[in-house]
Amino acid sequence: MAQFDVYPNPSTATKKHMPYLLDIQNNFLSDLATRIVIPLGLKTSFNNQAMARLTPEVSYEGEQLLILTPQMASVPHSILKEPIGSLSHFRDEIIHSLDFAVSGI
């Protein structure tokens, strides 16, 4: 598991609107039984509205997605099977959204 890897959302209740989970946990914490993830939501499912600093928009697999930072959670690492991609090239946007959520800056 690597920081900023993308996984399919295993939840049947939420995957229609949030098809992916983004692993944001640093690799130094790989021995923990959990991973911190942020859902990636379909922009169209959220009225095409992004809060630029808090829920930045990214393109993945031809879909416009929002990084739903306010909905980050810890999940058992066992539910994250094989990664299907990476958003490491959006590292700055991801880190900035976390900073904004925590500090408002």
C-alpha positions as CSV (number, residue, x, y, z in Angstrom):
1,M,0.0,0.0,0.0
2,A,1.3,3.4,-0.9
3,Q,0.3,6.9,-0.1
4,F,-2.1,8.4,-2.7
5,D,-3.0,5.0,-4.2
6,V,-6.6,4.7,-5.4
7,Y,-8.8,1.7,-4.5
8,P,-12.3,0.7,-5.6
9,N,-14.9,1.6,-2.9
10,P,-16.1,-1.7,-1.5
11,S,-19.2,-0.1,0.1
12,T,-22.4,-1.0,-1.8
13,A,-24.1,1.9,0.0
14,T,-21.8,4.6,-1.2
15,K,-19.9,3.4,-4.3
16,K,-22.4,4.7,-6.8
17,H,-21.6,8.3,-5.9
18,M,-18.1,7.7,-4.4
19,P,-16.5,5.0,-6.6
20,Y,-13.0,5.2,-5.2
21,L,-11.1,5.6,-2.0
22,L,-7.8,7.5,-1.9
23,D,-5.2,6.3,0.6
24,I,-3.6,9.3,2.2
25,Q,-1.7,7.6,5.0
26,N,2.1,7.9,5.1
27,N,3.9,4.7,4.4
28,F,5.8,5.0,7.7
29,L,2.6,3.9,9.4
30,S,2.1,0.7,7.3
31,D,2.2,-1.5,10.4
32,L,-1.2,-0.2,11.6
33,A,-4.3,-2.3,11.0
34,T,-6.1,0.8,9.5
35,R,-5.5,3.2,6.7
36,I,-6.7,6.8,6.4
37,V,-8.7,7.3,3.2
38,I,-10.6,10.1,1.5
39,P,-13.5,9.2,-0.8
40,L,-13.4,10.3,-4.4
41,G,-16.9,11.5,-5.4
42,L,-18.3,11.9,-8.9
43,K,-18.5,15.6,-9.5
44,T,-22.0,15.2,-11.1
45,S,-23.2,13.5,-7.9
46,F,-22.3,16.7,-5.9
47,N,-24.1,19.2,-8.2
48,N,-20.9,19.9,-10.0
49,Q,-19.8,22.0,-7.1
50,A,-16.3,21.9,-5.7
51,M,-14.8,24.0,-3.0
52,A,-11.5,24.5,-4.6
53,R,-9.3,24.3,-1.5
54,L,-11.3,21.8,0.5
55,T,-12.6,19.4,-2.2
56,P,-10.3,19.9,-5.2
57,E,-11.3,18.5,-8.5
58,V,-9.2,15.8,-10.2
59,S,-9.6,13.7,-13.3
60,Y,-9.2,10.0,-13.0
61,E,-10.0,7.3,-15.6
62,G,-11.8,9.9,-17.6
63,E,-14.1,10.9,-14.8
64,Q,-14.2,14.3,-13.0
65,L,-14.0,13.6,-9.3
66,L,-13.9,15.6,-6.1
67,I,-11.5,14.8,-3.3
68,L,-14.0,14.7,-0.5
69,T,-11.6,15.8,2.3
70,P,-14.3,16.5,4.9
71,Q,-15.4,12.8,4.6
72,M,-12.0,11.3,5.3
73,A,-12.1,8.2,7.5
74,S,-10.0,5.3,8.9
75,V,-10.8,1.9,7.4
76,P,-9.4,-1.5,8.0
77,H,-6.6,-2.1,5.6
78,S,-8.0,-5.5,4.8
79,I,-10.9,-3.9,2.8
80,L,-8.5,-2.2,0.4
81,K,-7.6,-4.9,-2.1
82,E,-5.3,-4.1,-5.0
83,P,-4.7,-0.5,-5.9
84,I,-6.1,0.5,-9.3
85,G,-4.0,3.6,-9.7
86,S,-2.4,6.6,-8.1
87,L,-3.1,10.3,-7.6
88,S,0.4,11.0,-6.4
89,H,0.7,13.6,-9.2
90,F,-2.0,15.6,-7.3
91,R,0.0,15.4,-4.1
92,D,0.0,19.2,-3.6
93,E,-3.7,19.6,-4.0
94,I,-4.4,16.7,-1.6
95,I,-2.0,18.1,1.1
96,H,-3.4,21.6,0.6
97,S,-7.0,20.3,1.1
98,L,-5.9,18.6,4.4
99,D,-4.2,21.7,5.6
100,F,-7.3,23.8,4.8
101,A,-9.5,21.3,6.7
102,V,-7.3,21.4,9.7
103,S,-6.0,24.9,9.9
104,G,-8.3,26.9,7.6
105,I,-5.3,28.1,5.7
